Amino acid sequence: MNTGYKLRLIVHNILYDIQNLKITFDTALNKYLHKKTSKRDIAFINTVSLNTMRYFFHSKKILKKYARKKTKIHEEILLYSAITQIVFLKFKEYAVINETVEISKKLKLYPGYINACLRKISKEKEILKKIHIDYSELPSWFKKKTENLDKFQIKLFIDNFYKEPDIHLVFKSKKYLSSFEKDLFITSEKSGFLVKKQRIEEIASFKRGNWWVQDFSSSFPLNNINNKIIAKKCLDMCAAPGGKSFQILSRKKNVVLNDKSKTRIMTLKENLTRLAFYPTITNFDFKKISKKNLYDFIIVDAPCSAVGTIRKNPEIFYRKKEPDFNGLVNVQREMLDAASELLKDNGIILYMVCSFLKIETVDQINIFLSKHKQFKLSNFSLEISDYNNFQFIENDQMLILPSQLNKYNIDGYFAAYLKKGVK
Ligand SMILES: C[S@@+](CC[C@H](N)C(=O)[O-])C[C@H]1O[C@@H](n2cnc3c(N)ncnc32)[C@H](O)[C@@H]1O
């Protein structure tokens, strides 16, 4: 068995498990990796699996044109992966077709059918590369939840959702950014995009803890905050793996980092050690956080559908099942309610989600404000006044769709500041 065959079989198993066992990409990946799997092989598995999910709708449309029979689930997955490799990743089609056919024999599928489909597709790959996805082809749950988007926003999403993410770094200080050893496209005095993508662990200043990876969109709200607010008592209600809190800690301010998940806290601790930050960490369900201590500033970066990060989490569209919106919306609402009780008068809650769906963003803010009359939306530009003109901020709320900044891909994200008045 050659390496390409083995790796493509792993990709097939991962893609099958994500779709049918409803597990995450990371869980599926860990299930099939061995201690001996090389970094190069892991990179291959990552690229092919993630891009097969990103180009799922494109490949589905292509297969529909060429399929001469009802395609079985294993055949579909094998073909989607092979189409992605041939048409979109420009891999050598000879190896892709041969190894895909070999896997189809092992899985007792029809090798002749797989072979014929892929040969026809590879002949027309240059035309197929330009295939366009319509909004109507996206999952019905997504269309229902985005009825409020205008034509421009829909086009933006359709043009961007399947692209590979770029790597955006946030630095502990201006000094570390200016001494950074690689080329950066600067987005603020403490952040920028890596111009040439590479494994971050291979960059020396990563190991030295000078920076962490955090998308432009999710770093924007705290890049902007006034030092006076974070100089007081801060709580990050659901902090792991830590990006938002790192932004506060890097300004030499204190924040208590809480999260319910023990595994995510482990990752958080690893990140904190690398960055040499030593804050207080707590491991409570947000409902159990003691109300004896009140805070001036609370970050609620709530669990959500994560559809804003569809490029990093392409399984959202690839899975058959829609996200559990009832559960997510309830947790978001309850977290906001709990934060309102843990906040001092004149304090501020920063509500954020990596989603742009109305139900998880603007609706949550409106529901919260109608229930908590003591609160109002606070001006987003807490420190830098020209952020008022920032295209993503409207009515004091930041809403970004997966899109591009310059030529760099950025995530979809939502943020709003809620200020508590005095009763
Ligand atoms: C969007 S992530 C937070 C990301 C984090 N703020 C960052 O910047 O890296 C949401 C977090 O909420 C946590 N969470 C979910 N339910 C929770 C609960 N009931 N109480 C506390 N944390 C919870 C999850 O474990 C997860 O780490």
The ligand as an ORCA input file, in Angstrom:
! r2SCAN-3c Opt
* xyz 0 1
  C     -16.831     30.834     21.517
  S     -16.044     29.873     22.691
  C     -15.099     31.052     23.582
  C     -13.855     31.482     22.857
  C     -12.919     32.315     23.725
  N     -13.567     33.464     24.292
  C     -11.675     32.774     22.970
  O     -11.538     33.941     22.645
  O     -10.825     31.928     22.721
  C     -17.330     29.538     23.835
  C     -16.883     28.885     25.112
  O     -18.020     28.754     25.963
  C     -17.759     27.685     26.833
  N     -19.016     27.297     27.490
  C     -20.055     26.627     26.949
  N     -21.028     26.471     27.865
  C     -20.588     27.040     29.010
  C     -21.145     27.203     30.293
  N     -22.343     26.684     30.595
  N     -20.434     27.872     31.236
  C     -19.203     28.371     30.959
  N     -18.622     28.230     29.742
  C     -19.303     27.584     28.780
  C     -17.183     26.629     25.904
  O     -16.462     25.651     26.617
  C     -16.312     27.473     24.979
  O     -14.979     27.453     25.405
*
